[in-house]
């Protein structure tokens, strides 16, 4: 049995307190600085997650999924990128039950303009803006990125219209790319989700609103000047056909634009496999490579 005198006990207890405080301080330093509900346009908000430490030369704009009709900025599964030095802005946009396409793209481009205008206010650097999104958000970030400067999709959301809405890099996670082919590629389960979602989003089935479907499809906008693109898609996705990512990869390849496509063996629609340490590392390296090459 260990017997300590009062002085020894005090020293041990003090050392223990210092150790706990050190661990707690280290943990706190790694926690991002979070600023919630910043209004970038009337009725539209975003949340900022800022690194407590070195901040890299770029800003990630996260766009949530939800079949264009659901979801919110609250869930951000790529927050581990903040630990690696990337500030993240999680952006809300008008859902399809409130406004049809192209309102969603107008909102995202408006948010990017706002974020560029606020660099000095919040202390990040937004010369390099990277759009990352999943599912419907993956589609929206791809469309945002391949339509830099597109007049019909620029919109006039917000009050910073002189700022650029250009994107310097895109990460599409299991997103759509061609709304004119998506139904033919879909499983019966996929059709049960996709048909009503498209009817809300673009105002009808793609074959009945062909011009809108093409305008909303990234594959029809790709040119050689488009920003680098990273896509990750599960090869067993029952909701979003993997051919959607393959089509966008082919469109990039035809014009020799920089593209990387990763097929996740056995992965379905979303899940932890897309946001584990390996995939976050891939995204980090992709973003860093774009910055290095600019």
Secondary structure as a PSIPRED ss2 file (coil, helix, strand):
# PSIPRED VFORMAT (PSIPRED V4.0)

   1 X C   1.000  0.000  0.000
   2 X C   1.000  0.000  0.000
   3 X C   1.000  0.000  0.000
   4 X C   1.000  0.000  0.000
   5 X C   1.000  0.000  0.000
   6 X H   0.000  1.000  0.000
   7 X H   0.000  1.000  0.000
   8 X H   0.000  1.000  0.000
   9 X H   0.000  1.000  0.000
  10 X H   0.000  1.000  0.000
  11 X H   0.000  1.000  0.000
  12 X H   0.000  1.000  0.000
  13 X H   0.000  1.000  0.000
  14 X H   0.000  1.000  0.000
  15 X H   0.000  1.000  0.000
  16 X H   0.000  1.000  0.000
  17 X H   0.000  1.000  0.000
  18 X H   0.000  1.000  0.000
  19 X H   0.000  1.000  0.000
  20 X H   0.000  1.000  0.000
  21 X H   0.000  1.000  0.000
  22 X H   0.000  1.000  0.000
  23 X H   0.000  1.000  0.000
  24 X H   0.000  1.000  0.000
  25 X H   0.000  1.000  0.000
  26 X H   0.000  1.000  0.000
  27 X H   0.000  1.000  0.000
  28 X H   0.000  1.000  0.000
  29 X H   0.000  1.000  0.000
  30 X H   0.000  1.000  0.000
  31 X C   1.000  0.000  0.000
  32 X C   1.000  0.000  0.000
  33 X E   0.000  0.000  1.000
  34 X E   0.000  0.000  1.000
  35 X E   0.000  0.000  1.000
  36 X E   0.000  0.000  1.000
  37 X E   0.000  0.000  1.000
  38 X E   0.000  0.000  1.000
  39 X E   0.000  0.000  1.000
  40 X E   0.000  0.000  1.000
  41 X E   0.000  0.000  1.000
  42 X C   1.000  0.000  0.000
  43 X C   1.000  0.000  0.000
  44 X E   0.000  0.000  1.000
  45 X E   0.000  0.000  1.000
  46 X E   0.000  0.000  1.000
  47 X E   0.000  0.000  1.000
  48 X E   0.000  0.000  1.000
  49 X E   0.000  0.000  1.000
  50 X E   0.000  0.000  1.000
  51 X C   1.000  0.000  0.000
  52 X C   1.000  0.000  0.000
  53 X C   1.000  0.000  0.000
  54 X C   1.000  0.000  0.000
  55 X C   1.000  0.000  0.000
  56 X C   1.000  0.000  0.000
  57 X C   1.000  0.000  0.000
  58 X C   1.000  0.000  0.000
  59 X E   0.000  0.000  1.000
  60 X E   0.000  0.000  1.000
  61 X E   0.000  0.000  1.000
  62 X E   0.000  0.000  1.000
  63 X E   0.000  0.000  1.000
  64 X C   1.000  0.000  0.000
  65 X C   1.000  0.000  0.000
  66 X C   1.000  0.000  0.000
  67 X C   1.000  0.000  0.000
  68 X C   1.000  0.000  0.000
  69 X C   1.000  0.000  0.000
  70 X C   1.000  0.000  0.000
  71 X C   1.000  0.000  0.000
  72 X C   1.000  0.000  0.000
  73 X C   1.000  0.000  0.000
  74 X C   1.000  0.000  0.000
  75 X C   1.000  0.000  0.000
  76 X C   1.000  0.000  0.000
  77 X C   1.000  0.000  0.000
  78 X C   1.000  0.000  0.000
  79 X C   1.000  0.000  0.000
  80 X H   0.000  1.000  0.000
  81 X H   0.000  1.000  0.000
  82 X H   0.000  1.000  0.000
  83 X H   0.000  1.000  0.000
  84 X C   1.000  0.000  0.000
  85 X C   1.000  0.000  0.000
  86 X C   1.000  0.000  0.000
  87 X E   0.000  0.000  1.000
  88 X E   0.000  0.000  1.000
  89 X E   0.000  0.000  1.000
  90 X E   0.000  0.000  1.000
  91 X E   0.000  0.000  1.000
  92 X C   1.000  0.000  0.000
  93 X C   1.000  0.000  0.000
  94 X C   1.000  0.000  0.000
  95 X C   1.000  0.000  0.000
  96 X C   1.000  0.000  0.000
  97 X C   1.000  0.000  0.000
  98 X C   1.000  0.000  0.000
  99 X C   1.000  0.000  0.000
 100 X C   1.000  0.000  0.000
 101 X C   1.000  0.000  0.000
 102 X C   1.000  0.000  0.000
 103 X H   0.000  1.000  0.000
 104 X H   0.000  1.000  0.000
 105 X H   0.000  1.000  0.000
 106 X H   0.000  1.000  0.000
 107 X H   0.000  1.000  0.000
 108 X H   0.000  1.000  0.000
 109 X H   0.000  1.000  0.000
 110 X H   0.000  1.000  0.000
 111 X H   0.000  1.000  0.000
 112 X H   0.000  1.000  0.000
 113 X H   0.000  1.000  0.000
 114 X H   0.000  1.000  0.000
 115 X H   0.000  1.000  0.000
 116 X H   0.000  1.000  0.000
 117 X H   0.000  1.000  0.000
 118 X C   1.000  0.000  0.000
 119 X H   0.000  1.000  0.000
 120 X H   0.000  1.000  0.000
 121 X H   0.000  1.000  0.000
 122 X H   0.000  1.000  0.000
 123 X C   1.000  0.000  0.000
 124 X C   1.000  0.000  0.000
 125 X C   1.000  0.000  0.000
 126 X C   1.000  0.000  0.000
 127 X C   1.000  0.000  0.000
 128 X C   1.000  0.000  0.000
 129 X E   0.000  0.000  1.000
 130 X E   0.000  0.000  1.000
 131 X E   0.000  0.000  1.000
 132 X E   0.000  0.000  1.000
 133 X E   0.000  0.000  1.000
 134 X E   0.000  0.000  1.000
 135 X C   1.000  0.000  0.000
 136 X H   0.000  1.000  0.000
 137 X H   0.000  1.000  0.000
 138 X H   0.000  1.000  0.000
 139 X H   0.000  1.000  0.000
 140 X H   0.000  1.000  0.000
 141 X H   0.000  1.000  0.000
 142 X H   0.000  1.000  0.000
 143 X H   0.000  1.000  0.000
 144 X H   0.000  1.000  0.000
 145 X H   0.000  1.000  0.000
 146 X H   0.000  1.000  0.000
 147 X C   1.000  0.000  0.000
 148 X C   1.000  0.000  0.000
 149 X C   1.000  0.000  0.000
 150 X C   1.000  0.000  0.000
 151 X H   0.000  1.000  0.000
 152 X H   0.000  1.000  0.000
 153 X H   0.000  1.000  0.000
 154 X H   0.000  1.000  0.000
 155 X C   1.000  0.000  0.000
 156 X C   1.000  0.000  0.000
 157 X C   1.000  0.000  0.000
 158 X C   1.000  0.000  0.000
 159 X C   1.000  0.000  0.000
 160 X C   1.000  0.000  0.000
 161 X C   1.000  0.000  0.000
 162 X C   1.000  0.000  0.000
 163 X C   1.000  0.000  0.000
 164 X C   1.000  0.000  0.000
 165 X C   1.000  0.000  0.000
 166 X C   1.000  0.000  0.000
 167 X C   1.000  0.000  0.000
 168 X C   1.000  0.000  0.000
 169 X E   0.000  0.000  1.000
 170 X E   0.000  0.000  1.000
 171 X E   0.000  0.000  1.000
 172 X E   0.000  0.000  1.000
 173 X E   0.000  0.000  1.000
 174 X C   1.000  0.000  0.000
 175 X C   1.000  0.000  0.000
 176 X C   1.000  0.000  0.000
 177 X C   1.000  0.000  0.000
 178 X C   1.000  0.000  0.000
 179 X C   1.000  0.000  0.000
 180 X C   1.000  0.000  0.000
 181 X C   1.000  0.000  0.000
 182 X H   0.000  1.000  0.000
 183 X H   0.000  1.000  0.000
 184 X H   0.000  1.000  0.000
 185 X H   0.000  1.000  0.000
 186 X C   1.000  0.000  0.000
 187 X C   1.000  0.000  0.000
 188 X H   0.000  1.000  0.000
 189 X H   0.000  1.000  0.000
 190 X H   0.000  1.000  0.000
 191 X H   0.000  1.000  0.000
 192 X H   0.000  1.000  0.000
 193 X H   0.000  1.000  0.000
 194 X H   0.000  1.000  0.000
 195 X H   0.000  1.000  0.000
 196 X H   0.000  1.000  0.000
 197 X H   0.000  1.000  0.000
 198 X H   0.000  1.000  0.000
 199 X H   0.000  1.000  0.000
 200 X H   0.000  1.000  0.000
 201 X H   0.000  1.000  0.000
 202 X H   0.000  1.000  0.000
 203 X C   1.000  0.000  0.000
 204 X C   1.000  0.000  0.000
 205 X C   1.000  0.000  0.000
 206 X H   0.000  1.000  0.000
 207 X H   0.000  1.000  0.000
 208 X H   0.000  1.000  0.000
 209 X C   1.000  0.000  0.000
 210 X H   0.000  1.000  0.000
 211 X H   0.000  1.000  0.000
 212 X H   0.000  1.000  0.000
 213 X H   0.000  1.000  0.000
 214 X H   0.000  1.000  0.000
 215 X H   0.000  1.000  0.000
 216 X C   1.000  0.000  0.000
 217 X C   1.000  0.000  0.000
 218 X H   0.000  1.000  0.000
 219 X H   0.000  1.000  0.000
 220 X H   0.000  1.000  0.000
 221 X C   1.000  0.000  0.000
 222 X C   1.000  0.000  0.000
 223 X C   1.000  0.000  0.000
 224 X C   1.000  0.000  0.000
 225 X C   1.000  0.000  0.000
 226 X C   1.000  0.000  0.000
 227 X C   1.000  0.000  0.000
 228 X E   0.000  0.000  1.000
 229 X E   0.000  0.000  1.000
 230 X E   0.000  0.000  1.000
 231 X E   0.000  0.000  1.000
 232 X E   0.000  0.000  1.000
 233 X E   0.000  0.000  1.000
 234 X E   0.000  0.000  1.000
 235 X C   1.000  0.000  0.000
 236 X C   1.000  0.000  0.000
 237 X C   1.000  0.000  0.000
 238 X C   1.000  0.000  0.000
 239 X C   1.000  0.000  0.000
 240 X C   1.000  0.000  0.000
 241 X C   1.000  0.000  0.000
 242 X C   1.000  0.000  0.000
 243 X H   0.000  1.000  0.000
 244 X H   0.000  1.000  0.000
 245 X H   0.000  1.000  0.000
 246 X H   0.000  1.000  0.000
 247 X H   0.000  1.000  0.000
 248 X H   0.000  1.000  0.000
 249 X H   0.000  1.000  0.000
 250 X H   0.000  1.000  0.000
 251 X H   0.000  1.000  0.000
 252 X H   0.000  1.000  0.000
 253 X H   0.000  1.000  0.000
 254 X H   0.000  1.000  0.000
 255 X C   1.000  0.000  0.000
 256 X C   1.000  0.000  0.000
 257 X C   1.000  0.000  0.000
 258 X C   1.000  0.000  0.000
 259 X E   0.000  0.000  1.000
 260 X E   0.000  0.000  1.000
 261 X E   0.000  0.000  1.000
 262 X E   0.000  0.000  1.000
 263 X E   0.000  0.000  1.000
 264 X E   0.000  0.000  1.000
 265 X C   1.000  0.000  0.000
 266 X C   1.000  0.000  0.000
 267 X C   1.000  0.000  0.000
 268 X C   1.000  0.000  0.000
 269 X C   1.000  0.000  0.000
 270 X C   1.000  0.000  0.000
 271 X C   1.000  0.000  0.000
 272 X H   0.000  1.000  0.000
 273 X H   0.000  1.000  0.000
 274 X H   0.000  1.000  0.000
 275 X C   1.000  0.000  0.000
 276 X C   1.000  0.000  0.000
 277 X H   0.000  1.000  0.000
 278 X H   0.000  1.000  0.000
 279 X H   0.000  1.000  0.000
 280 X H   0.000  1.000  0.000
 281 X H   0.000  1.000  0.000
 282 X H   0.000  1.000  0.000
 283 X H   0.000  1.000  0.000
 284 X H   0.000  1.000  0.000
 285 X H   0.000  1.000  0.000
 286 X H   0.000  1.000  0.000
 287 X H   0.000  1.000  0.000
 288 X H   0.000  1.000  0.000
 289 X H   0.000  1.000  0.000
 290 X H   0.000  1.000  0.000
 291 X H   0.000  1.000  0.000
 292 X H   0.000  1.000  0.000
 293 X H   0.000  1.000  0.000
 294 X C   1.000  0.000  0.000
